[in-house]
Amino acid sequence: MSSVWDTIVIGGGQAGLASGYHLQQKGLRFLILEANDQALGSWPQYYDSLKLFSPARFSSLPSMKIPGEPDRYPLRDEVIRYLQDYIKQYKLPVITNQRVESVEKSGELFTIRTLSGDCYQSRTVINATGSFHNPFMPTIPGQEDFKGNILHSSDYRNSDRFLNQRVVVVGRGNSAVQIAVELAEVSETSLAVLRPVQLVKQRVWGQDLHFWIKLIGFDTFPFWRFGKKAPSSGSVVDLDGYKERLAAGKPDQKQMFTSFDTDGVVWHDGTKEQVDTVIFATGYRPNLGYLRNINALDAEGKPVQQAGISTSVPGLYYVGLEGQRSFASATLRGVSPDAKYVVRKLLRYLKK
């Protein structure tokens, strides 16, 4: 623990790598601590067929484009290869197998301890971990008596194990629809929703939807300046003919069930149906317990911050939070501008 770094970045996924690029450009001394044995974030844990909802031309990290046709929608494994190449291209100082256990602050210095027993000191910290490892599943009456399978979308890989099953996918977002459409090819699948899925066209006037979002500035509109969190779009991009598939009932949509029973679910109208598997595509929650001792979190465990700058702990920053500065902040296409903004603020802090 002889070195005091300018910055320690916690998390080596897309947010951490984008932060590393901008720190490197400013000539700062930093390390990126990655919990796993590869700095790929959560991408290896996503389902096999995951496809980006924005085209390659809008989905790259700073200064290095995703290779290939810019208007295609890259698959999970393409993104993994891209992230691997990105680390090599910029020789980012990533240390793997460094899961952070605690962050402490004494005076102007942070001390970061990892489960492997290592310890680091720095003048600033950027938390860039995301929340994939803390999936959210609502508690539904009767859930403990259900004899079928219950899993979160974070545990879904492919449709192989669900052949000829009766499956219910809970949710109406992009992942819920993509998983349900895939499952509907091999099983009887329904989307359980509070409101019908809202689809938006993939292409408008010959351009991908994200072209227009970027053009009008909605992608980076500073909602935070008005004391508001950037809204979720609440819509699903109509990739791969989702509109036609939903209209054909593959999958169908049903009002969210009210409870489980032993063999299945009880639908909103009181009808009971036998179900083999329920998959909750219900998102994630912050997983930042190691920051609690420095009063960085509110009562719900969420970071106390504005636009990625901690408002309770000087020198602490965030990249990759949902709605941090725009509705794209937690995505591959959104982390770069947020990282650039945060590093600029961090540099001013270091020069004080």
C-alpha positions as CSV (number, residue, x, y, z in Angstrom):
1,M,0.0,0.0,0.0
2,S,3.0,2.3,-0.7
3,S,1.4,4.1,-3.6
4,V,-1.4,6.6,-3.4
5,W,-3.2,6.7,-6.7
6,D,-5.1,9.7,-8.1
7,T,-8.1,7.4,-8.7
8,I,-9.3,3.9,-8.1
9,V,-12.0,2.8,-10.5
10,I,-14.2,0.0,-9.0
11,G,-15.5,-2.1,-11.8
12,G,-14.0,-3.1,-15.1
13,G,-17.0,-3.3,-17.3
14,Q,-18.1,-0.7,-19.9
15,A,-18.4,2.1,-17.4
16,G,-15.0,1.4,-15.8
17,L,-13.3,1.1,-19.2
18,A,-14.8,4.4,-20.4
19,S,-13.7,6.0,-17.2
20,G,-10.2,4.5,-17.6
21,Y,-9.9,6.0,-21.1
22,H,-10.7,9.5,-20.0
23,L,-8.5,9.2,-16.9
24,Q,-5.6,8.1,-19.2
25,Q,-6.2,11.0,-21.5
26,K,-5.7,13.4,-18.6
27,G,-2.5,11.7,-17.5
28,L,-3.8,10.6,-14.1
29,R,-2.4,7.7,-12.1
30,F,-5.2,5.1,-11.7
31,L,-6.1,1.5,-11.4
32,I,-9.3,-0.4,-12.4
33,L,-10.3,-3.1,-9.9
34,E,-12.4,-5.9,-11.5
35,A,-14.1,-8.5,-9.3
36,N,-14.0,-11.3,-11.9
37,D,-11.1,-12.9,-13.8
38,Q,-11.9,-10.8,-16.9
39,A,-12.8,-7.1,-17.2
40,L,-16.0,-7.7,-19.2
41,G,-18.6,-6.4,-16.7
42,S,-21.7,-8.5,-16.8
43,W,-21.6,-9.3,-20.5
44,P,-20.6,-13.0,-20.1
45,Q,-23.5,-13.6,-17.8
46,Y,-26.2,-12.2,-20.2
47,Y,-28.3,-14.6,-22.2
48,D,-26.7,-16.1,-25.3
49,S,-28.8,-14.4,-27.9
50,L,-28.8,-10.9,-26.4
51,K,-28.7,-8.2,-29.1
52,L,-28.0,-4.5,-28.6
53,F,-31.0,-2.3,-29.1
54,S,-28.9,0.4,-30.6
55,P,-26.8,0.0,-33.8
56,A,-23.0,-0.3,-33.6
57,R,-22.4,3.2,-34.8
58,F,-24.0,4.6,-31.6
59,S,-22.8,1.9,-29.2
60,S,-19.0,2.3,-29.0
61,L,-16.7,3.3,-26.1
62,P,-14.6,6.5,-26.6
63,S,-12.2,6.7,-29.6
64,M,-12.7,3.1,-30.8
65,K,-15.6,2.0,-33.0
66,I,-17.2,-1.4,-32.8
67,P,-15.8,-3.0,-36.0
68,G,-18.0,-4.2,-38.9
69,E,-21.2,-2.8,-40.4
70,P,-22.1,0.3,-38.4
71,D,-25.9,-0.1,-38.8
72,R,-26.1,-3.7,-37.5
73,Y,-27.1,-4.6,-34.0
74,P,-24.2,-6.4,-32.3
75,L,-24.7,-9.6,-30.4
76,R,-23.4,-10.4,-26.9
77,D,-20.3,-12.2,-28.0
78,E,-19.3,-9.4,-30.4
79,V,-19.5,-6.9,-27.5
80,I,-17.3,-9.2,-25.3
81,R,-14.7,-9.4,-28.0
82,Y,-14.9,-5.6,-28.5
83,L,-14.3,-5.0,-24.8
84,Q,-11.3,-7.4,-24.7
85,D,-9.8,-5.5,-27.7
86,Y,-10.5,-2.2,-26.1
87,I,-8.4,-3.0,-23.0
88,K,-5.5,-4.2,-25.2
89,Q,-5.7,-1.2,-27.5
90,Y,-5.4,1.3,-24.7
91,K,-3.4,-0.8,-22.3
92,L,-5.7,0.0,-19.4
93,P,-4.4,-0.9,-16.0
94,V,-7.0,-3.5,-14.9
95,I,-6.4,-5.7,-11.9
96,T,-8.7,-8.7,-12.0
97,N,-10.1,-10.9,-9.1
98,Q,-10.3,-7.8,-6.9
99,R,-13.8,-7.8,-5.5
100,V,-14.1,-4.7,-3.2
101,E,-15.1,-5.4,0.3
102,S,-15.0,-2.0,1.8
103,V,-14.2,1.7,1.1
104,E,-13.1,3.9,3.9
105,K,-12.1,7.6,4.0
106,S,-9.7,9.3,6.4
107,G,-9.0,12.9,5.7
108,E,-8.4,13.3,2.0
109,L,-7.5,9.7,1.3
110,F,-9.7,6.7,0.4
111,T,-8.7,3.2,1.4
112,I,-10.2,0.4,-0.7
113,R,-10.0,-3.2,0.6
114,T,-10.7,-6.3,-1.4
115,L,-11.8,-9.8,-0.5
116,S,-8.5,-11.1,-1.7
117,G,-6.8,-9.2,1.1
118,D,-5.3,-6.4,-1.0
119,C,-5.5,-2.8,0.0
120,Y,-5.3,0.4,-2.1
121,Q,-5.2,4.1,-1.3
122,S,-6.4,6.9,-3.6
123,R,-7.3,10.5,-3.6
124,T,-10.6,9.8,-5.5
125,V,-12.8,6.9,-6.3
126,I,-15.0,6.2,-9.3
127,N,-17.6,3.5,-8.7
128,A,-18.5,1.9,-12.1
129,T,-20.0,-1.5,-11.0
130,G,-23.5,-1.4,-12.3
131,S,-26.2,-3.4,-10.6
132,F,-26.4,-6.7,-12.5
133,H,-25.3,-8.7,-9.5
134,N,-28.3,-7.5,-7.5
135,P,-31.4,-8.6,-9.5
136,F,-34.7,-7.5,-8.2
137,M,-37.6,-10.0,-7.9
138,P,-40.9,-8.8,-6.4
139,T,-42.5,-11.0,-3.7
140,I,-45.8,-12.5,-4.9
141,P,-48.3,-14.2,-2.6
142,G,-48.1,-18.0,-2.7
143,Q,-44.6,-17.9,-4.2
144,E,-43.1,-20.2,-1.5
145,D,-45.7,-22.9,-2.3
146,F,-45.1,-22.9,-6.1
147,K,-43.5,-26.2,-7.2
148,G,-42.3,-25.0,-10.5
149,N,-39.2,-23.1,-11.5
150,I,-38.7,-19.4,-10.6
151,L,-35.7,-17.5,-11.9
152,H,-34.6,-14.0,-12.8
153,S,-33.7,-13.0,-16.3
154,S,-30.1,-12.7,-15.2
155,D,-30.1,-16.5,-14.8
156,Y,-31.5,-17.1,-18.3
157,R,-29.1,-18.3,-21.0
158,N,-31.1,-19.9,-23.8
159,S,-34.3,-21.7,-24.6
160,D,-32.9,-25.3,-24.6
161,R,-34.1,-26.3,-21.1
162,F,-37.7,-24.9,-21.7
163,L,-38.7,-27.0,-24.6
164,N,-42.5,-27.7,-24.6
165,Q,-42.9,-26.0,-21.2
166,R,-45.6,-23.5,-20.1
167,V,-43.5,-20.3,-19.4
168,V,-44.5,-16.9,-18.1
169,V,-42.1,-14.0,-18.4
170,V,-42.8,-11.1,-16.1
171,G,-42.0,-7.7,-17.5
172,R,-42.5,-5.5,-20.5
173,G,-39.0,-4.1,-21.2
174,N,-36.5,-4.9,-23.9
175,S,-35.1,-8.0,-22.2
176,A,-38.5,-9.4,-21.2
177,V,-39.7,-9.1,-24.8
178,Q,-36.5,-10.5,-26.4
179,I,-36.5,-13.5,-24.0
180,A,-40.2,-14.2,-24.4
181,V,-40.0,-14.0,-28.2
182,E,-37.1,-16.5,-28.1
183,L,-39.0,-18.9,-25.7
184,A,-42.2,-18.7,-27.8
185,E,-40.4,-20.6,-30.5
186,V,-40.0,-23.7,-28.3
187,S,-42.7,-23.3,-25.6
188,E,-46.1,-21.9,-24.8
189,T,-45.0,-18.5,-23.5
190,S,-46.8,-15.5,-22.1
191,L,-45.7,-12.0,-21.1
192,A,-47.2,-11.1,-17.7
193,V,-47.6,-7.3,-17.8
194,L,-49.2,-4.4,-15.9
195,R,-49.7,-2.6,-19.1
196,P,-49.3,-3.8,-22.7
197,V,-45.8,-3.6,-24.3
198,Q,-45.2,-0.3,-26.0
199,L,-43.3,-0.8,-29.2
200,V,-41.4,1.9,-31.1
201,K,-40.3,1.6,-34.7
202,Q,-36.7,0.6,-35.2
203,R,-36.4,2.9,-38.2
204,V,-38.0,6.2,-38.8
205,W,-37.7,8.0,-42.2
206,G,-34.9,5.6,-43.2
207,Q,-32.8,6.1,-40.1
208,D,-32.5,4.1,-36.9
209,L,-34.5,5.5,-34.0
210,H,-31.3,6.3,-32.1
211,F,-30.2,8.6,-34.9
212,W,-33.1,10.9,-34.2
213,I,-32.7,10.5,-30.4
214,K,-29.1,11.7,-30.7
215,L,-30.0,14.4,-33.3
216,I,-32.6,16.1,-31.1
217,G,-30.4,15.8,-28.0
218,F,-32.8,13.6,-25.9
219,D,-30.0,11.1,-25.4
220,T,-28.0,13.6,-23.4
221,F,-30.6,16.0,-22.2
222,P,-29.5,17.2,-18.7
223,F,-32.6,16.2,-16.7
224,W,-30.4,16.4,-13.5
225,R,-30.0,20.1,-13.9
226,F,-33.7,20.4,-13.2
227,G,-33.6,18.2,-10.1
228,K,-35.0,15.2,-12.0
229,K,-33.8,11.7,-12.8
230,A,-33.6,10.9,-16.5
231,P,-36.7,9.0,-17.4
232,S,-36.8,5.5,-18.7
233,S,-38.1,5.4,-22.3
234,G,-40.6,2.7,-21.2
235,S,-40.7,1.4,-24.8
236,V,-39.3,-1.6,-26.6
237,V,-37.5,-1.2,-29.9
238,D,-39.3,-3.3,-32.5
239,L,-36.4,-5.6,-33.5
240,D,-36.8,-8.8,-35.4
241,G,-40.5,-8.4,-36.1
242,Y,-41.7,-8.1,-32.4
243,K,-44.9,-6.4,-33.4
244,E,-46.0,-9.2,-35.7
245,R,-45.0,-11.9,-33.2
246,L,-46.9,-10.2,-30.3
247,A,-49.9,-9.8,-32.6
248,A,-49.8,-13.5,-33.4
249,G,-49.6,-14.4,-29.7
250,K,-46.1,-15.7,-29.9
251,P,-45.8,-14.7,-27.1
252,D,-49.2,-13.4,-26.0
253,Q,-49.7,-10.8,-23.3
254,K,-51.7,-11.3,-20.1
255,Q,-52.5,-9.0,-17.2
256,M,-50.1,-9.7,-14.4
257,F,-51.1,-12.6,-12.3
258,T,-52.1,-11.9,-8.7
259,S,-50.6,-14.9,-6.9
260,F,-49.0,-18.3,-7.3
261,D,-50.6,-21.5,-6.3
262,T,-48.9,-24.9,-6.0
263,D,-48.9,-25.8,-9.7
264,G,-49.0,-22.4,-11.3
265,V,-50.4,-18.9,-11.2
266,V,-53.7,-17.2,-10.5
267,W,-54.4,-14.7,-13.3
268,H,-56.0,-11.3,-12.8
269,D,-59.5,-12.6,-13.6
270,G,-59.2,-15.4,-11.0
271,T,-58.4,-18.2,-13.5
272,K,-55.8,-20.7,-12.3
273,E,-53.3,-22.1,-14.8
274,Q,-50.6,-24.7,-14.5
275,V,-47.2,-23.2,-15.2
276,D,-43.8,-24.8,-15.4
277,T,-41.5,-21.8,-15.2
278,V,-41.8,-18.1,-14.3
279,I,-39.0,-15.8,-15.3
280,F,-38.8,-12.3,-13.7
281,A,-37.4,-9.7,-16.1
282,T,-37.8,-7.1,-13.5
283,G,-34.6,-5.3,-13.4
284,Y,-31.9,-4.7,-10.8
285,R,-31.2,-2.7,-7.7
286,P,-27.9,-1.0,-6.5
287,N,-25.4,-3.3,-4.9
288,L,-23.1,-0.8,-3.1
289,G,-22.9,-2.0,0.5
290,Y,-19.2,-1.4,0.6
291,L,-19.9,2.4,0.4
292,R,-22.2,2.5,3.4
293,N,-19.5,3.2,6.0
294,I,-18.6,6.5,4.4
295,N,-22.2,7.7,4.3
296,A,-22.4,7.6,0.5
297,L,-25.8,5.9,0.4
298,D,-29.4,6.8,1.3
299,A,-31.7,4.6,3.4
300,E,-32.6,2.5,0.4
301,G,-28.9,1.8,-0.5
302,K,-29.0,4.2,-3.4
303,P,-26.0,6.6,-4.0
304,V,-26.5,10.1,-2.9
305,Q,-25.3,11.9,-6.0
306,Q,-26.1,14.3,-8.8
307,A,-25.0,13.6,-12.3
308,G,-22.4,11.1,-11.0
309,I,-20.8,13.3,-8.4
310,S,-21.4,12.3,-4.8
311,T,-23.1,15.1,-2.8
312,S,-22.2,13.5,0.6
313,V,-18.6,12.3,0.1
314,P,-16.1,14.7,-1.6
315,G,-13.9,12.8,-4.1
316,L,-16.4,10.0,-4.8
317,Y,-17.9,9.7,-8.3
318,Y,-20.1,7.3,-10.3
319,V,-20.3,6.2,-13.9
320,G,-23.0,3.8,-15.3
321,L,-25.9,4.5,-12.9
322,E,-29.3,4.3,-14.4
323,G,-30.6,7.7,-15.3
324,Q,-27.3,9.3,-14.1
325,R,-27.3,12.1,-16.7
326,S,-29.5,10.8,-19.4
327,F,-31.8,7.8,-20.1
328,A,-28.8,6.1,-21.8
329,S,-26.4,6.4,-18.8
330,A,-26.4,2.7,-17.9
331,T,-25.9,1.6,-21.5
332,L,-22.9,0.9,-23.7
333,R,-23.7,4.1,-25.7
334,G,-24.2,6.2,-22.6
335,V,-21.2,5.6,-20.4
336,S,-18.7,7.6,-22.5
337,P,-20.1,11.1,-22.2
338,D,-20.9,10.5,-18.6
339,A,-17.3,9.3,-17.9
340,K,-15.9,12.3,-19.7
341,Y,-18.0,14.6,-17.6
342,V,-17.2,12.9,-14.3
343,V,-13.4,12.8,-15.0
344,R,-13.5,16.6,-15.8
345,K,-15.1,17.2,-12.4
346,L,-12.7,14.8,-10.7
347,L,-9.7,16.6,-12.2
348,R,-11.0,20.0,-10.8
349,Y,-11.3,18.4,-7.4
350,L,-7.7,17.1,-7.6
351,K,-6.4,20.5,-8.5
352,K,-7.9,22.2,-5.5
